[in-house]
Amino acid sequence: MRKFYDLLVSADLLTPETLSYMRELGFSGVGASISAQLFLESPEAAMKMFEQLRERGREEGLDVVTRLSIDVPMKEGLAKKILRRWRTRVELITVHAMNRQLTAFACRDTRVDVLTLVPGARLLKGDLMYMKEYGKRVELLLAPLQEGDVRVRASTLSYYLAVLGKLAKGRRPDILLLFSSGATEVRSLRDARSMAALLHTIGIPYEYALDALSKNALDLVTESREKLAGIIPVRGVKIIGKESAGGIR
């Protein structure tokens, strides 16, 4: 039985009612995303919010994954500072492809778990090489397909098709692919199988599309938690027999 995860939902949106609604939509887990901007301005508030969300998740029977999103343009030096301080404090650190510099940095830095693509972001041959070498996940979002007029949505769809084509060269694209809602409003949430069906309509086999919302997402979360627990001390090495700490709960 598949366990579905929507790995990008704004933490501000995750009230007990929303978490309950996500269970109704068929999700077992959710990535509670807090912008890096809040970590810079008030780190204590950000960590307190994560603690509250984990508790809410337990009460609602939903696995809450803590996620720090670098979702505003910033210089590489500041991004590195964030990674040094918070890499061992949150379960996922992700970067939105806001500009070329940030995109290139996210692709080659192994501390970044996911590159979240925004419509129009350029992926170069070197970016793809690093992503495939390091097994870095690429995340597409549903939210941009729900915004703007028909032409804007069609342009986003065309961009996603182009990205999938690039990822498919030399390797199955589903291995690296995540598909999340990126929701900041309840009305932007959709059930997992409907989201997978949308991926299917743009050329991803349905089983692979389901993986982008289940297996691929869960594998990433498990890997991250094992790193935090010391089960994976370095890339490519796993300590067999050591109990998982289940993340930073």
Summary of the structure (lengths in Angstrom):
residues: 249
radius of gyration: 17.0
end to end distance: 24.8
largest distance: 53.6
contacts: 798
relative contact order: 0.14
helix: 50%
strand: 17%
